[in-house]
Structures are given as structure tokens and as C-alpha cells.
Amino acid sequence: MAKQKKLKIVADKHIPYLKGVLDSLADITYLPAREITSNAIREADALIIRTRTRCDRNFLTGTKVQFIVSATSGADHIDFDYCREQGITCKNAPGCNSSSVAQYLTAALLQIAEKERSSFNELTLGIIGVGHVGEKVRQVGEAFGMEVLLNDPPRKRHEKSHRYTSLENLLQQADIISLHVPLNKSGRDQTLALVDKDFLSKMKAGSWLINTSRGEVAKTSDLLEAPSDRKYILDVWENEPLLNRDLLSRTELGTSHIAGYSVNGKANATQTIVRELSRYFQLGLDDFIPQIPLPTENIIIPQGGNVFQQMQSTVFQSYSIAFDDQLLRKKPEDFEKHRKDYRRRWEFKNYTVQLNSGEQQLASWIGKMGFNLQFR
């Protein structure tokens, strides 16, 4: 009886919690993204990738690849039409980092409220793109007591719901606009260059734009030329990793595409890709759960005299967006290194917040944000 050929896999070496999981079941080669070339994958049956590997006709022609799985929530780096033509199955990990991005947005909103010296019930949050991430950001905004406007044309058409508003109305009303759209390069719901001169001119005076989706959703040249009272928090950039230094200088907060980079988000992605690979090739890992480290210091005691200060203290003890901003500003040329060597960041659910009894307003908010709660 002929010996069955061992499955050949090429995997991005920087996907966490993956090494060792498949090694006894397949001939697996781990490479940095820049070395995952057409030649490197020629004999591979399957690819495990991230956004830095563009899977299209030029890349895949002449290879034996039959299965591609990306450890990412987005999938605009995969040419699905070409893969479908060639019989290549493609999967990704939608929603894997949604709680991580929501944590990033929570920190960003607290920074904005402090800078604007406004209470949250005076601010309107506009969310463009209400998928896995957008829904969680909506919950954050509502937990803060903000008015929340939603814009999602595909969902509005499908659901025929009045919960969604027009883009024009959102731009006119929102004090803060947060982008959570996929990168669609054409078609009815194109998002490529969605944020252009016209978009920016329609934004409410003095408003904020937060982009954690894709850099190409916003035109760099138009962001730079917009009225000076338009304020930006950007985690994603056109032409990554070569971000525009002038745009970085213009931002209130700038980070290196790490909004979804919590320990939990990375583990969720790896869990999804291993299970998808297992189901396709029948590897017996359909219930795989990665073992992740937990924070050694997971008790948070809020500091400050009022509820807002205590909210801010609680969030910033779990995640400091200002730290990531300063890291990028010091060495923007190390954009990829900042991502590859990103520190361990845990989501709210891994922390216990200790309160005195009677702090019911803060306790209610802490519960809504997903922290564990303990009364002293």
C-alpha cells in the first residue's frame, strides 16, 4: 500500500500560539511574511498567512495550494474570485479581534472626552460599518451614555431597518466618527478612499475621526489638506509600513496597526485557523483551544476623585493607548517591528476591578465593559 503523502503547509512565523500545534501532523515551514513567495509555496498544499501576504493570480499561479487560511478578521489581501476559479478554499477569522479593537476604542474615547472637556452624554458617536467590531463599539458608546449613530448600507438593505442613518446625516451630527468597514475596492459598497475631501468637508466642525479598519479607506492627501479642526486617531495607514510622517504629526494619536493585537485577539485568530485547517484536512483538531498566558497582575483599583477619572484609571491600567502612540512617534520607521514585537495586552475580561460598596454607577459601567467586579 502506497504511503500517504504528508500534508505540506507554509505558515507565517509570526502567528502566535501556532508553533508545535500542527508539526506532528504536517510538514510545516514557518517563514516571515516577506519570504512567503511564489517559489516558497510551490509545493505547499496549504497556506497560513496574515495581511502582509497578498494571495492573487501572480502569487498562486504554478503552485499546488488548495487551501488558504488567514489569521485576520479582514480578508482584502485574498483574491477570492481567482481562488474560486482555481478551486482554492479560503478562510479567515472574522470577529477574532473585535473585543481588542473595542478596548482600543474605549481608551481613545476617554482621551477624547478629556481633551474636549466634555461629558460623554454631550458627545455623539458615529459608527460606519456595524459588523463584529462595530457592534461592540456601539456597546461601548452606549455604556458611556453617548448618543450612537450607525451607518451600514449593506446591513440596512438586508435588514430593512430604521436603526441605520445616512452617511450624510452621520457626518453632520457626530462629534466622533469611527470606521469599521472592510476594504472594498469597487462596487456599490466601495470603501476605498471613502474618507476623501468631500467626506471631510461634511464632518461636523471640530469633530474627530478614528480609523482602525484599513489605511486605504482614507486618502492621506485629503486628510492632510482637511480643515485644521478635524482631529484624527489613526491605527491604520496607506502604504503600510511606510506611513506618511506628516500625517503622523497631524494625528492626535497614532499607532502601528495594533488595535486588534491583544493576547486574546491573537489566540482567537489562531484557534479559528487551526480549526478551519483541521476540518478541511480532517486533522482531528476541530476543538483546538490555544493555551495563553494570563496577566500576573490582574487586580485594578480605580484612582481619581470623580467617576470619569475612575473610568479612565480603570481602562488605562489595563491598556495605555498613549504608550503605543509614543512608541510609534519615536521610531515610525520601525512600524513592522512595533507590530512583530508588540507587548502582551490583555482584554478587560482578564482583569478584576475592586470597588468599595456603594459605588453603583461605576460598578454598572465596569460590568458593561466586561471587567470582573469585586467589592472590597
N, C-alpha and C positions, 0 to 999 in steps of 0.2 A: 504494500500500500504506500503510495507516494506521500511523503511528509508534507503537511500543510505549510504553505508559505507564511512566515511570521509577518504580522502587520507592521508596516513602516510608517512612522509618524515623525514629522518635523514640527517642533514646538518653540515658541518664543521663550527664551531662557528667563525672561523677567516676569513671567506669570507666577505669582506667589502660590505656595502650597500645592504645587503640581509635581515637583521633582520627587521621584520614587513611587508615585501612585500607579503609573502605567508601565513602569520599567520591566516588570516581570511578565507583562502581557504583550509587549510590543518592542520592536526595535525602534527606540525613540532617540532622536537627535535634538539637543537643545542648542539654539543659536540666538544671538542678539538680532533684533529686527533688521538691522542693516545688512546682515549676512543671509537673511532668508531670501534668496534669489531664485530665479528660474532654474539655474543649474543645481542649486542646493536641494530643490524639491522634486527633481526629475523622476526619482524612483519612489517618492512618497505616496502612500495611499491616503493619508490624512494630514491636515494642517491644523495646528492650534496657534492662533495668532492674536494680535492686538491691532489697534487702529493704524499703527505705523506700517503695516503690510497691506499694500493695495493689491487685491485679487481681481485681476481683469484678464482680458484676452492675451495681452503681451506677456503677462506673468505666468499664466497657466498653460499656454499652448505648448504641446510637446511633453507634458507631464502625465503621470498616472493618477493624479489626485482625483479622488471620488467623494471626499468629504472634507468640508472646511467648517471649523467652529471658532468663533471669536469671543474672547473673554471680555466683551464690552457690551454696554447697553445699546449703543448705536451700531449701525452696520453699513454706513455710507461708503466704507472702504472696500466693499464687496460688490462686484458687478453681478447682481442676481440674474439679470436677463441672459448674460453669456453663460453663467453656470447652469442655468436651467436648460439651455440649448445643449450643453455638453453632458447633461445628466449628473452634474456635481451637486450633491446635497449641501446646503449651507445653513448654519445655525449661529445664533448669538445668545446673549444673556440679558434680554430686556428687563429693566427694573432692578438689576442686581445692585446698583449703587444709589438707588433712589433715596434711601434714608441718609446716606452720606451727603448727597447734594442738599437735602433738606437741612441737615446740620450746618453746612456751609452757608446756606441762605439765612438761617436763624442768626448766625454770627454777623452776617452782612447787614441784616435788618436792624440789629441792635446798634451797630456802628452808625448807620444812617440816622436812626432816631436820636442818638446822642449828638451827632453833628448838626442836625436840623433843630435840636432842642424842642422836639415835638413829642407829644404822647402818641401812642400807636392809634388810638381811636380818632386822631386827627389826620391820619395818613391813609391813602387808598393804594392798594397793591394791585397791579395789573399783571396777570399771568398769561403769556402767549405760549400755547402748547400745553394741553392738560392731559398728558399721559401719566405713566407711573410716577415720574418726578413731579410734574405739575400738580397732580392731586395732593401729593404730600406737602408741597409748598403752600397750596391752598389751606391745608390744615394748620400749618404754621402761622400763616397770616391771620386766620380766624381765631387761633389760640391767643394771639396778641391783641385781639379785639379790633383788627383793621377791617375796613371795607375791602372786599376782594372782588375784582372783575376778572372774568375768564373769557379768553378768545381761543377758539379752536375750530376753524371752518369744517374740517373733515368730521369731527365729532358732532358738530351742530347739524350737518346734513344727515348724518346717520341716525342721530337720536331725536332729531326734530324738537330740540329742547330750547326753552327760553332762558336757560341758565347761562348761555353764552352771549356775549355782546360783540358788536362790530369792532374791528381794529381801530377805526377812526374814533369811535366813542372811547375806547380804552386809552388811546393816546391823549385824548383831550382831558380825561378825568384822573388818570393815575399819577400819583406822586412818585411811585416806584414801579418800573416795568421789569419783569423777569422773564427771560427767554428760555423755553424748554422744548424746542422744536427739533425734529430730525433735519438733516441737511438734504433737502430735495432740490436737485439742480434744474429741474424743469417741471412742466405740467401745471395743472390747476392750483396745486398747493405748493408751488415753488417757494423755498425759503432761502435759497442762495441770494445773498445781498438784500435780504428782507429789510434790514436796517440800512437805509440809504438816506440821501439828502431830504427826500420828501418825508420819510418816516420821522426823522429827527426834527424837522421843522414843525411837525404836527404835535410833537410832545409838549406837554404842559410846561410852562416856564419854570425853571428851577428843579425839574424832575430828574430822577435817577434811572439809569439803565444798567441792568445786571445781565451778563451773558455767561451761562455755564453750559451752553449747548454745543455749538460748533463755531469756530472763528469765522468761517466763511459766510455765516449768517449775517454778519455786519461788515460793511465796507470800511476799511481802515481810512481811506482818504476822506470819506464823508464824516466819519467820527471825528477826525482831526479838524475839519472845517465847520463843524456844527457850532451853534452859539455857545459861548463860554459858560453859560449857566446849566448846560447839560452835563450831568456828572455820571461817571462810569465806574462800575466794578466789573472787572473782566478776568475770567479764569481761562478763556479760550481766545485764540488769536489767529488771524490769517497768516498763512505761511509758516505755521509752527514747524520746527522750533525757532525759526528766525523771526521773532516778534519785532514789531516796529518800536524802536526806542522812544520816539516822540509820543506815540500813543501810550506807552507805559508811563511816561512823565505826566500825561494828561489824566490818567486814571486816579481815582481816589484810593482804590485798592486794586492791585494786580497780582495774580497768582499763576502758577505754571501748570494749568490743566490738571488740577489735583482735587477739585471739588468732590469727585466721587471716589477718592483714594483712601477711604477708611479701611481699616483691617477687615471689618465686616463686609464692606462692599467688594473687596478683592476676593474674600473667601466665598461669597455668594456667586461670583463670576466663575471661580474655579469649580465649585460644586456643580454649577449648571453645565459647564463644558465637559466635565468628566462624565456626567450622567448622559448627556447627549451622545457623546462618543461611544459610551458603553451600550446604549440602546441600539445604535446603528450597527456596531460590530459585534454585539452580543458578548460583552466582556465580563458581565457579572458585577458591574459596579453601579447599577441603576439607583442604589440608595446611598451612594457615597456622600459623606459629610466631612469636610476638612477640619482638622483639629487646629484651632487658632489660639494664640496666647491671649491671656486676659490682662488688663492693667493691674499692676502691683499696687497702685494707689487709686482706689475707686470710690473713695468717700469724698463728697463735696459738701462743704459748709458755706452757704452763701454769705457774702460780705456786703456791707453797704447799709445806708440809713433808710432808703425807701425801696419799694417793690421793684422799680425799674433797675436800680443799682444791684439789687439781689438777683434779678433775672440775668443781668449782664455778667455778674460774677459767676453765677452757676454755669452759664454757657462757656465763658472764656476759660474756666478751669478745665473744661473738657476739650475745648478747641479754640485756639487763637488764630483767627484769620489774619491779624496784624503781623504775626510772626511769619506766616507764609508770604505776605506782601513784602516784608523787609528782605527775606531770603532772595526773592526774585530780583528786587531792585539792586541788591549788592552785586549780583552776578547774573544778569539776564542772558549772557552767553552760555551759561550752564543750564539752560532750560530743561534739556533732556536729563541731565544729571540730577536736577532737583526732583524730577518725577521718578527716576530709577531708584534713587536713594531716599525717597520720601519717608519721613519718620512714621512710626506707628501712631495712628489716630483711631481711637475707638468712638463708637456712636453713643448716644445718650443712654441707650438701654444697658450699657455696661457700667453705669455709674449709679451710686445711691446718694441721694441728696438728703442730708439731715436737717430737719427743721424743728423749731420749738412748737409745741402745741399752740393752736390759736392762729397760726399763720395760714389761714384758709385760702386767701386769694393766691398767694404764692404756691401753696400746695396744689391747688386746682390746675394752675398753669404747668407746674412740674409734671403732673400726671399726664396732661395733654401732650407734652413734648416727648414723653416716652421714658423719662428718667424713672428709676426706682425711688420710692419715698419712704423715709423713716423718721418718725417723731422722736425727739430726744426727751 
